[in-house]
């Protein structure tokens, strides 16, 4: 899983996907930086801690929260300065949260990039000095590396957040974390009702029950991936949507965002409909075009039936902002 999350961010570095593992946070140097931040003003820290304890009792300014990895964290009830180090930043925007720090590579050329009004890049891997300078009161990370997590906890309350979870699960969880339960519920109700109607129309006019779909993309180094829990497949395989092929279902059941495959395995994973995510990196683009010109590709049933669709990878993330866009674009893409 760590490798899968790391690869999502690497793909985002080239193409802005979404799905990831933050790399090592810099070892002992960064740990010392975090420690110095905690210890440099020890008298003030003790005063603030005592005051915080009193405020928690009287005004409930913080509360206990347990993240999906089991960390019990004392978080503010109304976070104001949030760092989100994951590939689904668009989720926060849809419930009215403006982060102050993100992984810059995860938002570059994203559909919502211009919606982030006050954000700064915390680096990839995360730069602890930059994090300290932003003075966050809450940090959310997709990284599952415990060493990096511990370094961040010395700066501010830190939550491991599952960006591979379904859209509904993520939005409900974020609503809980930020005290935006109603906003999250309202957004999901509207989105899910719209999704249900769009899929209904697609099955009435374009699709047939039981038809399968698969999503492929290339990464530099001539590496071909079948997408599963990460990005666009979350929309395709959602309620009322299309079905994955059996081999893709195995990848989904294994909890993987994606899996590297060989070109020779295309026939095994290819569905009745194929979606190709256009990479940004020139080397990956070349690999894509070579694949599309190959006999293996041309022999696929979906290719012969004209059921191949291409879309830019930076428009195929699984975050809420992009999902809403893709939901509107899907009927156009499929010719409805």
PyMOL commands that set and color helices and strands:
alter all, ss='L'
color gray80, all
select helices_A, chain A and resi 2-15+27-39+42-59+90-93+104-107+113-115+128-134+146-153+167-178+181-205+233-236+246-253+263-269+282-292+295-298+301-304+313-315+320-333
alter helices_A, ss='H'
color red, helices_A
select strands_A, chain A and resi 62-66+72-76+82-85+101-102+120-121+138-141+158-160+213-219+223-227+258-261+273-278+308-312
alter strands_A, ss='S'
color yellow, strands_A
deselect
rebuild
show_as cartoon
